[in-house]
Amino acid sequence: MASYIGRRKFLATLGGGAAAWPLAARAQQPAIPVIGFLDSRPADAMSERLRAFRQGLKDTGYVEGENLAIVYRFAENQADRLPELAADLVRRQVAVIATAGPPAVFAAKAATATIPTVFIVADDPVRLDLVASIARPGGNLTGINLFNSELGAKRLELLHELVPRATRVAVLVNRVDEANTGSTLRDAEAAARAIGLQTQVLNANTSREIDTAFEAMARERPDALFVGASPFLNGRRFQLVQLAAFHRLPATYSQREIAEVGGLMSYGANIGDAYRQLGVYIGRILKGAKPADLPVVQASKFELVINAQTARMLGLTVPDKLLALADEVIE
């Protein structure tokens, strides 16, 4: 009997040890890093950009769901939600924060001075007080500068070449994005005066306000439309293109993805490449690099995309000069 009881105790001990082995093995496995992704737009407006972002991560050896986890926080075009979403990422103690556009970047900056943060902005990050210098950011932030909001003058000149009869141009901006809007208006209005164009500034912070802005354009009847660079307006590309087509209004945009869905013309940095670089910088930081030592990447190639089909619909003939300059002509 004693022998039987002893055998049962031995088996129980063995069984308990066997059950504990997987737990011990799991405890010894290093936890995968968790990063945060903060953006002011809805998730469905970010699919192509996120694909490029994940490619950048992959280029540095990180694959979501395998050796990396990503916590996504989208403000759904409600900028007042960004501070709390940023604070949530900080509470979760994510290893790095990825973000784009001044409203989201400023929210991340206000939420933490220690968690590495990599941004994409269309304006000068030194002027925005995000970094000490382009070459030596100096703090917990670094990222990519697209220059898109600073290309307003060039975009307006290209639009005038395509629509030489234009004398009055509506300028649509998103006032919530003060940083981009300030640069856009400064450059575009100065260029308009040099060319001899009159401008009318309209603001849209919601989808409904975009409709209202186009209703105002229908009454005022400008000759062309200049759409400012901002995450919100870029995310409403289908609405903008449809309304511009309905009102037969030649329009210029900052990003090629808008020309690809029917916008007349775009001029700006390659957004896909910027998001891939965002992923690369996140990967480098996860491997030990410090944001303070990673220079801000400055866009050096700007793409002119013309939608020839939209031009024909509007009764416009694209000058040979613009066709020669274009990086892509969509037929």
C-alpha positions as CSV (number, residue, x, y, z in Angstrom):
1,M,0.0,0.0,0.0
2,A,2.9,2.4,1.0
3,S,4.5,1.6,-2.4
4,Y,1.3,2.4,-4.3
5,I,0.9,5.8,-2.4
6,G,4.6,6.6,-3.1
7,R,4.1,5.9,-6.8
8,R,1.1,8.2,-7.0
9,K,3.1,11.0,-5.3
10,F,5.9,10.5,-7.8
11,L,3.5,10.6,-10.8
12,A,1.8,13.7,-9.4
13,T,5.1,15.4,-9.0
14,L,6.1,14.4,-12.5
15,G,2.8,15.6,-14.0
16,G,3.0,18.9,-12.2
17,G,6.6,19.5,-13.4
18,A,5.6,18.6,-17.0
19,A,2.7,21.1,-16.9
20,A,5.1,23.8,-15.6
21,W,7.7,23.3,-18.4
22,P,5.8,25.2,-21.1
23,L,5.1,28.0,-18.7
24,A,8.8,28.3,-17.8
25,A,9.7,28.1,-21.5
26,R,7.2,30.9,-22.3
27,A,8.6,33.0,-19.4
28,Q,12.1,32.7,-20.9
29,Q,11.0,33.9,-24.3
30,P,11.6,37.7,-24.8
31,A,8.5,39.8,-25.2
32,I,8.1,41.2,-28.7
33,P,8.3,45.0,-28.9
34,V,5.0,47.0,-29.1
35,I,4.9,50.2,-31.1
36,G,2.1,52.8,-31.3
37,F,0.6,54.3,-34.5
38,L,-1.2,57.5,-34.0
39,D,-3.2,59.3,-36.8
40,S,-5.9,61.8,-37.1
41,R,-7.7,60.0,-40.0
42,P,-9.9,57.0,-40.2
43,A,-8.3,53.6,-40.6
44,D,-9.8,53.0,-44.0
45,A,-8.1,56.1,-45.3
46,M,-4.7,54.7,-44.4
47,S,-4.6,51.3,-46.0
48,E,-2.0,52.1,-48.8
49,R,0.2,54.1,-46.4
50,L,0.1,51.3,-43.8
51,R,1.2,48.8,-46.4
52,A,4.2,51.0,-47.2
53,F,4.9,51.5,-43.5
54,R,4.9,47.7,-42.8
55,Q,7.2,47.3,-45.8
56,G,9.7,49.7,-44.2
57,L,9.5,47.7,-40.9
58,K,10.0,44.5,-42.9
59,D,13.1,46.0,-44.5
60,T,14.6,46.3,-41.1
61,G,13.6,42.8,-40.0
62,Y,10.2,43.4,-38.2
63,V,7.0,41.8,-39.2
64,E,3.7,42.6,-37.5
65,G,2.3,39.6,-35.7
66,E,5.6,37.7,-35.8
67,N,8.2,39.7,-33.9
68,L,6.3,43.0,-33.6
69,A,3.0,44.2,-32.3
70,I,1.3,47.5,-33.4
71,V,-1.3,49.4,-31.3
72,Y,-3.3,51.6,-33.7
73,R,-5.1,54.7,-32.6
74,F,-7.1,56.6,-35.2
75,A,-8.9,59.8,-34.4
76,E,-11.5,59.5,-37.2
77,N,-11.0,63.1,-38.2
78,Q,-11.8,64.3,-34.7
79,A,-8.6,66.2,-33.8
80,D,-9.8,66.8,-30.2
81,R,-9.4,63.1,-29.6
82,L,-5.7,63.0,-30.4
83,P,-4.4,64.1,-26.9
84,E,-6.2,61.2,-25.2
85,L,-5.2,58.7,-27.9
86,A,-1.6,59.8,-27.5
87,A,-1.8,59.5,-23.7
88,D,-3.2,56.0,-24.1
89,L,-0.1,54.9,-26.1
90,V,2.1,56.4,-23.4
91,R,0.2,54.5,-20.6
92,R,0.7,51.3,-22.6
93,Q,4.5,52.1,-22.6
94,V,4.9,51.4,-26.3
95,A,8.5,51.3,-27.4
96,V,8.1,53.9,-30.2
97,I,5.3,56.1,-31.6
98,A,4.8,56.5,-35.3
99,T,2.6,59.5,-36.4
100,A,1.9,61.8,-39.3
101,G,0.6,65.4,-39.7
102,P,1.1,68.2,-37.3
103,P,-2.1,67.7,-35.1
104,A,-1.2,64.1,-34.3
105,V,2.6,64.9,-34.0
106,F,1.9,67.7,-31.6
107,A,-0.3,65.5,-29.5
108,A,2.4,62.8,-29.3
109,K,5.0,65.4,-28.4
110,A,2.8,66.8,-25.6
111,A,2.2,63.3,-24.3
112,T,5.8,62.2,-23.9
113,A,9.3,63.6,-23.8
114,T,10.9,60.2,-23.5
115,I,9.2,57.7,-25.8
116,P,10.9,57.8,-29.2
117,T,8.6,59.3,-31.8
118,V,9.0,59.3,-35.5
119,F,6.9,61.7,-37.6
120,I,5.9,62.7,-41.1
121,V,5.2,66.4,-41.6
122,A,4.7,68.5,-44.7
123,D,6.3,71.6,-43.1
124,D,9.8,72.5,-41.7
125,P,10.1,70.5,-38.5
126,V,12.6,73.0,-37.1
127,R,10.1,75.9,-37.6
128,L,7.4,73.7,-36.0
129,D,9.7,73.3,-33.0
130,L,9.8,69.5,-33.3
131,V,13.6,69.1,-33.6
132,A,16.6,71.3,-32.8
133,S,18.0,70.8,-36.3
134,I,17.6,68.6,-39.4
135,A,21.0,66.9,-39.0
136,R,20.8,66.5,-35.2
137,P,17.2,66.4,-33.9
138,G,18.4,66.4,-30.4
139,G,15.4,65.1,-28.5
140,N,13.0,62.1,-28.7
141,L,11.6,63.0,-32.1
142,T,12.8,62.6,-35.6
143,G,11.2,61.8,-38.9
144,I,10.5,62.7,-42.5
145,N,9.8,66.2,-44.0
146,L,7.7,66.1,-47.2
147,F,7.9,69.9,-48.0
148,N,4.4,69.5,-49.4
149,S,3.0,72.6,-47.6
150,E,6.0,74.6,-48.8
151,L,5.4,73.7,-52.4
152,G,2.3,75.8,-52.7
153,A,3.8,78.4,-55.0
154,K,5.0,75.7,-57.4
155,R,1.7,74.0,-57.4
156,L,-0.1,77.2,-58.2
157,E,2.2,78.0,-61.0
158,L,1.7,74.6,-62.6
159,L,-2.1,75.0,-62.2
160,H,-1.9,78.4,-64.0
161,E,0.1,76.8,-66.8
162,L,-2.7,74.2,-67.3
163,V,-5.5,76.7,-66.9
164,P,-4.0,80.0,-68.2
165,R,-7.4,81.7,-68.5
166,A,-7.9,81.5,-64.7
167,T,-7.9,84.8,-62.8
168,R,-9.7,83.8,-59.6
169,V,-8.6,80.7,-57.6
170,A,-10.4,79.2,-54.6
171,V,-8.0,78.0,-51.9
172,L,-9.5,75.2,-49.7
173,V,-7.7,74.6,-46.3
174,N,-8.2,72.8,-43.0
175,R,-7.8,75.4,-40.3
176,V,-7.5,72.8,-37.5
177,D,-4.2,71.9,-39.1
178,E,-2.7,75.3,-38.4
179,A,0.9,74.5,-39.3
180,N,0.2,73.2,-42.8
181,T,-2.5,75.8,-43.4
182,G,-0.1,78.7,-42.4
183,S,2.6,77.6,-44.9
184,T,0.1,76.8,-47.6
185,L,-1.6,80.3,-47.4
186,R,1.7,82.1,-47.1
187,D,3.2,80.5,-50.2
188,A,0.1,80.2,-52.3
189,E,-1.1,83.8,-51.7
190,A,2.4,85.2,-52.4
191,A,2.6,83.2,-55.6
192,A,-0.9,84.3,-56.6
193,R,0.0,88.0,-56.3
194,A,3.1,87.4,-58.4
195,I,1.1,85.7,-61.1
196,G,-1.8,88.2,-60.9
197,L,-4.4,85.9,-59.5
198,Q,-7.1,86.7,-57.0
199,T,-7.6,84.1,-54.2
200,Q,-10.6,83.3,-52.0
201,V,-9.8,81.2,-48.9
202,L,-12.4,78.6,-47.8
203,N,-12.1,76.4,-44.7
204,A,-13.4,72.8,-44.2
205,N,-12.9,70.8,-41.0
206,T,-15.6,68.2,-41.7
207,S,-17.1,66.4,-44.6
208,R,-20.2,68.6,-44.4
209,E,-18.0,71.7,-44.4
210,I,-16.4,70.5,-47.7
211,D,-19.9,70.3,-49.2
212,T,-20.6,73.8,-47.9
213,A,-17.3,75.1,-49.3
214,F,-18.2,73.8,-52.8
215,E,-21.6,75.4,-52.5
216,A,-19.9,78.7,-51.9
217,M,-17.7,78.0,-54.9
218,A,-20.8,77.4,-57.0
219,R,-22.0,80.8,-56.1
220,E,-18.7,82.7,-56.4
221,R,-17.6,80.7,-59.5
222,P,-13.8,80.7,-59.2
223,D,-11.8,79.6,-62.3
224,A,-9.8,76.9,-60.4
225,L,-9.3,75.3,-57.1
226,F,-6.2,74.9,-55.0
227,V,-6.5,72.3,-52.2
228,G,-4.2,72.7,-49.3
229,A,-2.0,69.9,-47.9
230,S,-3.5,68.4,-44.8
231,P,-4.2,64.9,-43.5
232,F,-7.9,65.6,-43.3
233,L,-8.3,66.9,-46.8
234,N,-6.0,64.2,-48.3
235,G,-8.2,61.6,-46.5
236,R,-11.3,63.1,-48.2
237,R,-9.9,62.6,-51.7
238,F,-13.0,60.9,-53.2
239,Q,-15.3,63.5,-52.0
240,L,-13.1,66.3,-53.3
241,V,-12.6,64.7,-56.7
242,Q,-16.3,64.1,-57.1
243,L,-17.3,67.6,-56.1
244,A,-14.7,69.2,-58.3
245,A,-15.9,67.1,-61.3
246,F,-19.6,67.9,-60.6
247,H,-18.8,71.7,-60.5
248,R,-16.4,71.3,-63.5
249,L,-13.6,73.0,-61.4
250,P,-10.0,72.4,-62.4
251,A,-8.2,71.5,-59.2
252,T,-4.6,70.9,-57.9
253,Y,-3.7,68.7,-55.0
254,S,-0.5,67.8,-53.0
255,Q,-0.6,64.0,-53.4
256,R,-0.6,61.7,-56.4
257,E,-3.2,59.4,-54.9
258,I,-5.8,62.1,-55.5
259,A,-4.9,62.4,-59.2
260,E,-5.0,58.6,-59.4
261,V,-8.7,58.6,-58.3
262,G,-9.7,61.4,-60.8
263,G,-8.1,64.6,-59.5
264,L,-6.8,66.9,-62.3
265,M,-3.3,67.4,-61.1
266,S,-1.0,66.7,-58.2
267,Y,2.5,67.9,-57.3
268,G,4.3,66.7,-54.1
269,A,6.6,64.2,-52.5
270,N,6.0,60.5,-52.9
271,I,3.9,59.5,-49.9
272,G,4.4,55.8,-50.1
273,D,8.2,56.3,-49.9
274,A,7.7,58.5,-46.9
275,Y,5.7,55.9,-45.0
276,R,8.2,53.2,-45.9
277,Q,11.0,55.4,-44.5
278,L,8.8,55.9,-41.4
279,G,8.9,52.1,-40.9
280,V,12.6,51.9,-41.5
281,Y,13.3,54.6,-38.8
282,I,11.0,52.7,-36.4
283,G,13.0,49.5,-37.0
284,R,16.3,51.3,-36.5
285,I,15.1,52.7,-33.2
286,L,13.9,49.3,-32.1
287,K,17.5,48.0,-32.8
288,G,19.0,50.7,-30.6
289,A,19.3,53.9,-32.6
290,K,18.4,57.2,-30.8
291,P,16.0,59.7,-32.4
292,A,18.4,62.4,-31.4
293,D,21.0,61.0,-33.7
294,L,18.8,60.1,-36.7
295,P,18.7,63.1,-39.1
296,V,15.3,64.2,-40.4
297,V,14.9,62.7,-43.9
298,Q,14.1,65.4,-46.4
299,A,12.1,64.6,-49.5
300,S,14.2,65.2,-52.6
301,K,12.0,64.0,-55.4
302,F,8.7,65.6,-56.2
303,E,6.2,64.1,-58.6
304,L,4.0,65.9,-61.1
305,V,1.0,63.7,-62.0
306,I,-1.6,64.8,-64.5
307,N,-4.9,63.1,-65.1
308,A,-5.4,63.5,-68.9
309,Q,-8.8,62.0,-68.8
310,T,-10.0,64.5,-66.2
311,A,-8.4,67.3,-68.3
312,R,-10.4,66.2,-71.4
313,M,-13.6,66.1,-69.3
314,L,-13.0,69.7,-68.3
315,G,-12.2,70.7,-71.9
316,L,-8.6,71.4,-71.1
317,T,-5.6,70.8,-73.4
318,V,-2.5,69.9,-71.4
319,P,0.4,71.9,-72.8
320,D,3.4,70.0,-74.2
321,K,5.6,71.7,-71.6
322,L,3.6,70.1,-68.8
323,L,3.4,66.7,-70.5
324,A,7.2,66.8,-70.7
325,L,7.6,67.7,-67.0
326,A,5.0,65.2,-65.8
327,D,6.3,62.1,-64.0
328,E,3.1,60.4,-64.9
329,V,0.2,61.1,-67.2
330,I,-2.9,59.1,-66.4
331,E,-5.0,58.3,-69.5
